[in-house]
Amino acid sequence: LAGDFTIECWVYLNAHKNSNGLVSKWTGGGTYGYQLYATTGGVEFYSGNAGGGGAWMDFSIGSALTLSQWHHLVVSRTGSTISTYLNGTRTNTSTDSSDCSASTPLRIGTTGSNFSSNSLNGYLSNVRIVNGTGLYTGTTYTVPTAPLTPITNTKFLLGQLPYFKDQSTSNHTITPNGNVSLEAKS
């Protein structure tokens, strides 16, 4: 992702672990792309560029996400300001305007290529990536209660259909890997 962007999703954790991967596009060596994941201590966003730079973004909630409960997570960049949000409230801001594009596949429910240790132990819903618009810029927002829809510049949207399909106009091919399934979860 270059320029303004928004990554958002709903997440429901069954268990805490060192890395519950949510959304990532990351190359080997940890120097290019981005990762959004839940840890035993909270939720983190990392973006890096080809020069090895990057900025850790921590949702700064002070503790791990509550298990067995849905949480709305957002990372949104406008200009060089990246803001992170949890359930409608901005939790952190930082400055980073690096290009965090990567040539690797987009991964949902894991980070990197180690599916077993970094895979999500829980559920994801309404994963949306918008490039070109920082959708959330204030200190608070109204948490969406309806399924997310593809809006202008949506590059990826998953999690509303009873089958794997990117609902953005990009219509990316989705290849399930590992023990992944679609389930109704209220």
Summary of the structure (lengths in Angstrom):
residues: 186
radius of gyration: 15.0
end to end distance: 31.0
largest distance: 42.6
contacts: 560
relative contact order: 0.23
helix: 4%
strand: 39%
